[in-house]
């Protein structure tokens, strides 16, 4: 991936995360609830990435 595309993608992710935080705070969502939702999402993504592990996933170490 070329550097300008990577930097643009990174900036888009940061701006989107900021907009999401701003929207949630303006709606009155407490930080604790946002933290629990983010934590639950991270667990789901982590488990989903490992569930189809056929030995060639991100945790595969050939010859290890």
Number of C-alpha atoms within 10 A of each C-alpha: 5 6 8 9 10 11 11 11 12 12 12 12 12 12 12 12 12 12 12 12 15 12 12 14 13 9 9 9 12 10 12 9 10 14 11 11 12 12 12 12 12 12 12 11 12 11 11 11 12 13 10 10 12 8 11 10 12 9 9 11 9 7 4 4
